[in-house]
């Protein structure tokens, strides 16, 4: 029996595994995305982002595990389920002599007429000349077509793979406005990207995927706290760096000695109390501390040796 809590889950993935021959692209991936949230899905090429999306859209079948989208197993949802989803693929396969207007109107017919009234408004907002044939369009203009077709029928769920690729900065901003408007209308947005700044602006929760596994998942502010602070002290004279290196939460300590001073820089995760107490016996000439960005946390995860995350597997770029 479906509970009220289940009805609020728009995407559920449990133990998803996907193998391409001997290559494991997904390795026990779990996700729960609730109605009305904007969810960021971060990872570089080869991490498993696009494979996850293709399973959610029934373009691929998992080797093991289970996925549900809007309460349905993707393979059983059929056209009725697809009509409730707006999908923007990372690689847009569009060509031919048809104009973008003809292509978009064709999609409207496939969706039972949904989206026709909104088409002119979105074309104007994104500066798209819909009279030009698809094959003459630049990458940026093709991306505009992709964005418009994903949003025009006001879907319940938007699945967006690298959505701002090819868009100029002004249109990237317009896209983010469109995402906020969709959320305000009750839509759920699943946004896969490697552009961390745009995800940080609109997403409430973010998952970081590496080699087919979720390595971090939380709200944006908590993830930024996970990223820690960048701290620097410049002391007069010699300082025993080993005292600082031994402190819990101090990472990547670097020491520079010059002109009778010692400068220590480090990443600090957690409370600064122990670090400040260790510094107190020395004469500090200057110091600074500032929060690190979500991008820093992302890079931290990708600097971790692969063997620490998976001792027996190595995923190649085939994992998308």
Secondary structure as the mmCIF struct_conf table of DSSP 4:
data_model
#
loop_
_struct_conf.conf_type_id
_struct_conf.id
_struct_conf.beg_label_comp_id
_struct_conf.beg_label_asym_id
_struct_conf.beg_label_seq_id
_struct_conf.end_label_comp_id
_struct_conf.end_label_asym_id
_struct_conf.end_label_seq_id
HELX_RH_AL_P HELX_RH_AL_P1 UNK A 4 UNK A 7
TURN_TY1_P TURN_TY1_P1 UNK A 8 UNK A 8
STRN STRN1 UNK A 9 UNK A 20
TURN_TY1_P TURN_TY1_P2 UNK A 21 UNK A 22
STRN STRN2 UNK A 23 UNK A 34
TURN_TY1_P TURN_TY1_P3 UNK A 35 UNK A 36
STRN STRN3 UNK A 38 UNK A 42
TURN_TY1_P TURN_TY1_P4 UNK A 45 UNK A 46
BEND BEND1 UNK A 47 UNK A 48
HELX_RH_AL_P HELX_RH_AL_P2 UNK A 49 UNK A 56
TURN_TY1_P TURN_TY1_P5 UNK A 57 UNK A 58
BEND BEND2 UNK A 59 UNK A 60
BEND BEND3 UNK A 63 UNK A 63
STRN STRN4 UNK A 64 UNK A 69
TURN_TY1_P TURN_TY1_P6 UNK A 70 UNK A 71
STRN STRN5 UNK A 72 UNK A 72
HELX_RH_AL_P HELX_RH_AL_P3 UNK A 74 UNK A 82
TURN_TY1_P TURN_TY1_P7 UNK A 83 UNK A 84
STRN STRN6 UNK A 85 UNK A 88
BEND BEND4 UNK A 90 UNK A 91
BEND BEND5 UNK A 96 UNK A 97
STRN STRN7 UNK A 99 UNK A 99
HELX_RH_AL_P HELX_RH_AL_P4 UNK A 100 UNK A 110
TURN_TY1_P TURN_TY1_P8 UNK A 111 UNK A 115
HELX_RH_AL_P HELX_RH_AL_P5 UNK A 116 UNK A 125
TURN_TY1_P TURN_TY1_P9 UNK A 126 UNK A 127
TURN_TY1_P TURN_TY1_P10 UNK A 130 UNK A 131
BEND BEND6 UNK A 132 UNK A 132
STRN STRN8 UNK A 133 UNK A 133
HELX_RH_3T_P HELX_RH_3T_P1 UNK A 134 UNK A 136
HELX_RH_AL_P HELX_RH_AL_P6 UNK A 139 UNK A 151
TURN_TY1_P TURN_TY1_P11 UNK A 152 UNK A 153
BEND BEND7 UNK A 156 UNK A 156
STRN STRN9 UNK A 157 UNK A 161
BEND BEND8 UNK A 162 UNK A 162
TURN_TY1_P TURN_TY1_P12 UNK A 163 UNK A 166
HELX_RH_AL_P HELX_RH_AL_P7 UNK A 169 UNK A 184
TURN_TY1_P TURN_TY1_P13 UNK A 185 UNK A 186
STRN STRN10 UNK A 188 UNK A 193
BEND BEND9 UNK A 194 UNK A 194
HELX_RH_AL_P HELX_RH_AL_P8 UNK A 196 UNK A 202
BEND BEND10 UNK A 204 UNK A 204
STRN STRN11 UNK A 205 UNK A 210
TURN_TY1_P TURN_TY1_P14 UNK A 211 UNK A 212
STRN STRN12 UNK A 213 UNK A 219
HELX_RH_AL_P HELX_RH_AL_P9 UNK A 220 UNK A 227
STRN STRN13 UNK A 229 UNK A 236
BEND BEND11 UNK A 237 UNK A 237
HELX_RH_AL_P HELX_RH_AL_P10 UNK A 241 UNK A 245
TURN_TY1_P TURN_TY1_P15 UNK A 246 UNK A 246
BEND BEND12 UNK A 247 UNK A 247
TURN_TY1_P TURN_TY1_P16 UNK A 248 UNK A 249
STRN STRN14 UNK A 250 UNK A 258
TURN_TY1_P TURN_TY1_P17 UNK A 259 UNK A 260
STRN STRN15 UNK A 261 UNK A 268
BEND BEND13 UNK A 270 UNK A 270
BEND BEND14 UNK A 272 UNK A 272
HELX_RH_AL_P HELX_RH_AL_P11 UNK A 273 UNK A 280
TURN_TY1_P TURN_TY1_P18 UNK A 281 UNK A 281
BEND BEND15 UNK A 282 UNK A 282
STRN STRN16 UNK A 284 UNK A 291
HELX_LH_PP_P HELX_LH_PP_P1 UNK A 292 UNK A 293
HELX_RH_AL_P HELX_RH_AL_P12 UNK A 294 UNK A 303
BEND BEND16 UNK A 304 UNK A 304
HELX_RH_AL_P HELX_RH_AL_P13 UNK A 306 UNK A 309
BEND BEND17 UNK A 311 UNK A 312
HELX_RH_3T_P HELX_RH_3T_P2 UNK A 317 UNK A 319
#
